[in-house]
Amino acid sequence: METVLHAAGAQVKIRYGGPVVVIGEKINPTGRKKLAAALEARAFDLVIELATAQMAWGADVLDVNVGVPGVDEVALLPQVVKLVSSVVKAPLCLDSPNHEALAAALPVAPGKPLVNSVNGEEKSLQRVLPLVKDRGAAVIGLTMDDDGIPATAEARLALAGKIIERATRIGIPIEDIVIDPLVLTVGADSNAAAITLKTIQLVHEKFGVNINLGASNVSFGLPDRPTINQAFLALAIGQGATCVITDPMKLSATIRATDLLLGRDTYAKRWVSFFRQHPPEAR
């Protein structure tokens, strides 16, 4: 099953068995004080820098989030979406829990964007899915609802099914639904990563949809987070994750190497190209 995103200068296909699609996460002010201050001041040089740098390091899609407390996200998100799409030609992932901001930004996003995200809460389903349908976008479905993130893979599978059923009922093609099984930190629950990996397996087997991950949560609160994130990404890709929201500067090498080892890189051409552009001393 293919989820196809496109912008003026690029088409990106997310599919099982193909190269993992990297969604650059760095245009997001959460935990990034410098970016938050720049967005508040409407000073966008840093946004442009982050957009171009992520593309240079192997991002296929760029996530755009402007969620700074107190900022008028309805006005700011479309402004930043237009700016980013003017400097890079990659498809965009519009990232906001504010459905009004999504409604304002979707019309100015080029081509076919990805919406991040909808979840199993009734309010989210009713507000976000019609926007996705009307725009002809794709959407990430988070396996959580009013009760939070379920503790078992089976319960997360059920929420994935609920989101898929509701989306397809209103006419969103199943191939445009990407499920995110979510991951919690193994520092608080030693089974957290294993539950997510099991959810990936179950969702892939039952629905065949594409699966996204934001991998950094798995290592929260622990030392040497990059090593944990690298190991988890490799396991998740092997289990069936087809796209990841991550930092391409830190993890593109791991993703390219995993694709290579899974037989998704003929004659290692993508790996060699990446290595030549980004030798180890430059990482």
PLY file of the C-alpha trace (Angstrom):
ply
format ascii 1.0
element vertex 283
property float x
property float y
property float z
element edge 282
property int vertex1
property int vertex2
end_header
0.00 0.00 0.00
1.40 3.42 -0.98
0.81 6.77 0.65
1.82 9.34 -1.96
2.67 12.91 -0.95
3.79 15.58 -3.35
4.78 19.21 -3.68
5.78 21.32 -6.64
9.16 19.72 -7.09
8.94 16.32 -5.43
6.85 13.21 -4.99
7.34 10.98 -1.95
6.00 7.42 -1.74
5.61 5.82 1.67
5.33 2.06 1.31
6.19 -1.18 3.05
9.40 -2.65 1.71
10.56 0.65 0.25
13.13 3.09 1.62
12.05 4.60 4.92
10.67 8.12 4.50
12.33 10.66 6.79
10.09 13.45 8.08
12.32 16.18 9.46
11.21 17.19 12.96
13.26 20.30 13.67
10.76 23.03 12.72
9.03 22.48 16.04
9.57 24.84 19.00
8.89 22.19 21.66
12.04 22.10 23.76
13.80 24.53 21.39
13.94 27.95 23.07
15.79 29.64 20.23
13.19 28.60 17.66
10.32 29.49 20.00
11.72 32.99 20.46
12.23 33.40 16.72
8.63 32.38 15.99
7.31 34.76 18.64
9.32 37.58 17.06
8.29 36.58 13.51
12.00 36.31 12.70
12.15 33.47 10.20
15.83 33.14 9.29
16.19 30.16 11.65
13.15 28.46 10.08
14.74 28.77 6.64
18.06 27.48 7.99
16.40 24.44 9.59
14.39 23.67 6.46
17.37 23.71 4.11
19.68 21.87 6.52
17.23 19.03 7.03
16.81 18.57 3.30
20.59 18.48 2.89
20.78 15.72 5.50
18.23 13.48 3.83
14.76 14.59 4.90
12.04 13.63 2.41
9.20 15.56 4.10
9.34 18.49 6.54
7.19 18.69 9.65
6.01 22.24 10.41
4.88 23.07 13.94
4.57 26.61 15.39
3.00 25.71 18.73
4.45 28.38 21.03
2.22 29.23 24.02
0.49 32.56 23.46
1.21 32.73 19.74
-1.71 33.07 17.29
-1.21 29.70 15.64
-4.12 30.23 13.24
-2.26 33.18 11.71
1.28 31.89 12.12
1.04 28.31 10.82
-0.05 29.27 7.26
2.60 31.99 7.21
5.37 29.53 8.06
3.97 26.88 5.70
4.13 29.36 2.82
7.66 30.37 3.80
8.98 26.82 4.03
7.36 25.79 0.76
8.99 28.76 -0.95
12.51 27.62 -0.03
12.24 23.82 -0.32
10.21 21.70 -2.71
9.50 18.81 -0.36
5.99 17.85 0.76
5.06 19.23 4.16
3.61 17.65 7.29
1.31 20.16 9.01
1.68 19.54 12.72
-0.86 21.02 15.12
-3.51 19.92 17.61
-5.43 23.09 16.70
-7.96 22.25 14.00
-8.48 25.93 13.21
-4.77 26.34 12.50
-4.88 23.26 10.27
-7.89 24.66 8.44
-5.99 27.90 7.82
-2.76 26.22 6.71
-4.04 23.38 4.52
-5.16 25.65 1.64
-1.69 27.19 1.33
0.28 23.94 1.59
1.47 22.90 -1.87
0.55 19.64 -3.54
-0.63 16.89 -1.23
0.49 17.38 2.38
0.37 15.16 5.44
-1.61 16.18 8.54
-0.16 15.45 11.95
-2.49 14.36 13.44
-5.84 12.85 14.38
-6.44 10.49 17.29
-9.22 8.33 18.66
-10.90 11.09 20.67
-14.34 11.87 19.30
-13.59 15.59 19.20
-10.43 15.00 17.17
-12.14 12.65 14.73
-15.00 15.09 14.11
-12.78 18.13 13.67
-9.74 16.85 11.80
-10.98 14.15 9.44
-13.32 16.43 7.43
-10.42 18.86 6.90
-8.27 16.02 5.58
-11.04 14.77 3.31
-11.87 18.19 1.87
-8.21 18.99 1.17
-7.35 15.56 -0.25
-4.48 15.25 2.21
-3.05 12.25 4.05
-3.23 11.97 7.82
-1.34 10.42 10.72
-3.57 8.59 13.20
-2.28 8.38 16.78
-3.29 5.32 18.78
-4.62 7.24 21.77
-7.98 8.56 22.92
-9.62 10.31 25.89
-8.12 7.69 28.20
-4.58 8.30 26.95
-2.22 5.79 25.33
-3.34 2.19 25.90
-1.02 -0.10 27.81
-1.31 -3.02 25.38
-0.62 -3.55 21.70
-4.08 -5.05 21.22
-5.79 -1.93 22.58
-3.71 0.30 20.33
-4.62 -1.93 17.38
-8.30 -1.38 18.24
-7.80 2.39 18.20
-6.02 2.16 14.85
-9.05 0.28 13.56
-11.40 2.94 14.91
-9.48 5.74 13.19
-9.29 3.82 9.91
-13.01 3.01 10.02
-14.03 6.59 10.70
-11.71 8.02 8.07
-12.70 5.62 5.31
-16.38 6.07 6.17
-16.22 9.72 5.11
-14.23 8.95 1.96
-10.58 9.21 2.95
-8.76 6.42 1.06
-7.17 3.87 3.36
-3.81 4.42 1.67
-3.90 8.02 2.93
-4.08 6.91 6.57
-0.75 6.46 8.35
-0.91 4.95 11.82
1.46 5.99 14.61
1.56 3.31 17.35
3.27 5.73 19.76
6.12 4.92 22.09
6.70 5.82 25.74
10.02 5.94 27.55
11.61 2.67 28.56
13.00 4.54 31.55
9.54 4.41 33.11
8.33 1.12 31.60
10.83 -1.48 30.46
8.18 -2.97 28.11
7.31 0.34 26.40
9.36 -0.27 23.25
8.29 -3.93 23.02
4.62 -2.89 23.15
5.16 -0.42 20.32
7.01 -3.00 18.23
4.18 -5.48 18.78
1.65 -2.82 17.75
3.56 -2.21 14.52
3.39 -5.92 13.74
-0.34 -6.17 14.48
-1.30 -3.03 12.54
0.73 -4.11 9.53
-0.74 -7.63 9.54
-4.37 -6.56 9.99
-4.63 -3.34 7.98
-1.54 -3.11 5.75
-1.38 0.66 6.20
1.79 2.67 6.50
3.21 3.19 9.95
4.93 6.27 11.34
7.07 6.68 14.44
8.40 9.59 16.45
11.28 7.71 18.00
12.81 10.12 20.50
10.31 9.50 23.32
11.68 6.01 23.85
14.87 7.30 25.47
13.48 10.21 27.51
15.21 10.62 30.86
18.01 8.17 30.08
21.73 8.64 29.41
23.15 8.32 25.89
19.80 8.85 24.23
21.15 8.75 20.64
22.30 5.13 21.00
18.88 4.06 22.33
17.09 5.95 19.56
19.28 4.37 16.88
18.66 0.85 18.17
14.92 1.41 18.49
14.62 2.86 14.99
16.40 -0.11 13.47
14.09 -2.53 15.33
10.96 -0.58 14.38
11.90 -0.38 10.71
12.59 -4.09 10.68
9.16 -4.67 12.19
7.36 -2.57 9.58
7.61 1.16 10.27
7.69 2.96 6.92
8.21 6.60 7.91
9.71 8.35 10.91
9.50 11.86 12.33
13.03 12.46 13.52
16.16 14.60 13.33
17.77 13.83 9.96
21.10 15.27 11.08
21.37 12.67 13.84
19.54 9.65 12.46
19.61 9.63 8.65
22.76 7.50 8.71
21.07 4.88 10.90
18.00 4.85 8.66
20.05 4.56 5.47
22.10 1.73 7.00
18.93 -0.11 8.09
17.47 0.17 4.58
20.74 -1.21 3.22
20.71 -4.21 5.55
17.06 -4.98 4.74
17.84 -5.23 1.02
16.21 -1.93 0.07
19.29 -0.28 -1.43
20.45 -1.89 -4.68
24.23 -2.15 -4.82
24.35 0.18 -1.76
23.94 3.20 -4.03
21.94 5.31 -1.56
24.30 4.47 1.28
27.43 5.33 -0.70
25.87 8.59 -1.90
24.91 9.55 1.64
28.38 8.62 2.94
30.10 10.75 0.32
27.91 13.75 1.14
28.13 13.25 4.91
31.32 11.49 5.98
31.48 10.43 9.65
33.63 13.41 10.65
30.86 15.77 9.44
28.10 14.15 11.49
0 1
1 2
2 3
3 4
4 5
5 6
6 7
7 8
8 9
9 10
10 11
11 12
12 13
13 14
14 15
15 16
16 17
17 18
18 19
19 20
20 21
21 22
22 23
23 24
24 25
25 26
26 27
27 28
28 29
29 30
30 31
31 32
32 33
33 34
34 35
35 36
36 37
37 38
38 39
39 40
40 41
41 42
42 43
43 44
44 45
45 46
46 47
47 48
48 49
49 50
50 51
51 52
52 53
53 54
54 55
55 56
56 57
57 58
58 59
59 60
60 61
61 62
62 63
63 64
64 65
65 66
66 67
67 68
68 69
69 70
70 71
71 72
72 73
73 74
74 75
75 76
76 77
77 78
78 79
79 80
80 81
81 82
82 83
83 84
84 85
85 86
86 87
87 88
88 89
89 90
90 91
91 92
92 93
93 94
94 95
95 96
96 97
97 98
98 99
99 100
100 101
101 102
102 103
103 104
104 105
105 106
106 107
107 108
108 109
109 110
110 111
111 112
112 113
113 114
114 115
115 116
116 117
117 118
118 119
119 120
120 121
121 122
122 123
123 124
124 125
125 126
126 127
127 128
128 129
129 130
130 131
131 132
132 133
133 134
134 135
135 136
136 137
137 138
138 139
139 140
140 141
141 142
142 143
143 144
144 145
145 146
146 147
147 148
148 149
149 150
150 151
151 152
152 153
153 154
154 155
155 156
156 157
157 158
158 159
159 160
160 161
161 162
162 163
163 164
164 165
165 166
166 167
167 168
168 169
169 170
170 171
171 172
172 173
173 174
174 175
175 176
176 177
177 178
178 179
179 180
180 181
181 182
182 183
183 184
184 185
185 186
186 187
187 188
188 189
189 190
190 191
191 192
192 193
193 194
194 195
195 196
196 197
197 198
198 199
199 200
200 201
201 202
202 203
203 204
204 205
205 206
206 207
207 208
208 209
209 210
210 211
211 212
212 213
213 214
214 215
215 216
216 217
217 218
218 219
219 220
220 221
221 222
222 223
223 224
224 225
225 226
226 227
227 228
228 229
229 230
230 231
231 232
232 233
233 234
234 235
235 236
236 237
237 238
238 239
239 240
240 241
241 242
242 243
243 244
244 245
245 246
246 247
247 248
248 249
249 250
250 251
251 252
252 253
253 254
254 255
255 256
256 257
257 258
258 259
259 260
260 261
261 262
262 263
263 264
264 265
265 266
266 267
267 268
268 269
269 270
270 271
271 272
272 273
273 274
274 275
275 276
276 277
277 278
278 279
279 280
280 281
281 282
